[in-house]
Amino acid sequence: MIFTKEWLHAAFVRAAKSVAQTAVGLIPAAASISQIDWKTILSCSLLSGLVSLLTSLAGLPEVPDRGEK
């Protein structure tokens, strides 16, 4: 199950969504666009993507186990 083409695709789609959601969630924390700390947003967003990939190692509901096919 892990590291098949289907699993990698599903895991990276989840990670990309996590990165985008984190970035969008952090941007309104600044009072204006010039006050946004882009380094913090980038680092937090990338960390959320990494955590998402690591969590995907436990299993993805989108990808059935080999025994379930």
C-alpha positions in Angstrom: 0.0 0.0 0.0 2.6 2.6 1.0 4.7 4.1 -1.8 2.6 3.0 -4.7 1.9 5.6 -7.4 -1.7 5.9 -6.1 -0.6 6.4 -2.5 2.1 9.0 -3.4 -0.4 11.0 -5.4 -3.0 11.0 -2.6 -0.4 11.8 0.0 1.0 14.8 -2.0 -2.5 16.1 -2.8 -3.3 16.0 1.0 0.0 17.7 1.8 -0.5 20.4 -0.8 -4.0 21.1 0.6 -2.5 21.3 4.1 0.2 23.8 3.0 -2.4 26.0 1.3 -4.8 25.9 4.2 -2.1 26.8 6.7 -1.0 29.8 4.6 -4.5 31.1 4.1 -5.1 30.7 7.8 -2.0 32.7 8.8 -2.3 35.6 6.4 -5.2 37.4 8.2 -3.2 37.5 11.4 -1.4 40.6 10.1 -3.1 44.0 10.1 -2.0 44.9 6.6 -0.3 43.2 3.6 2.9 45.0 4.4 3.0 43.5 7.9 2.8 39.9 6.8 5.8 37.9 7.9 6.2 35.7 4.7 9.1 33.7 6.2 6.9 32.6 9.1 4.0 31.8 6.8 6.2 29.8 4.4 8.0 27.8 7.2 4.7 27.0 9.0 3.0 26.0 5.8 5.9 23.7 4.8 6.0 22.2 8.2 2.3 21.4 8.0 2.9 19.7 4.6 5.7 17.6 6.1 3.4 16.6 9.1 0.7 15.7 6.6 3.1 13.4 4.7 4.2 11.8 7.9 0.6 11.3 9.0 -0.1 9.7 5.7 2.3 6.9 6.6 -0.3 5.7 9.0 -2.7 5.2 6.1 -4.9 7.1 3.7 -8.7 6.4 3.5 -8.5 7.4 -0.2 -6.2 4.5 -1.0 -7.6 1.0 -0.2 -5.4 -1.7 1.3 -4.3 -4.4 -1.2 -6.7 -6.9 0.5 -9.7 -4.5 0.0 -9.3 -4.3 -3.8 
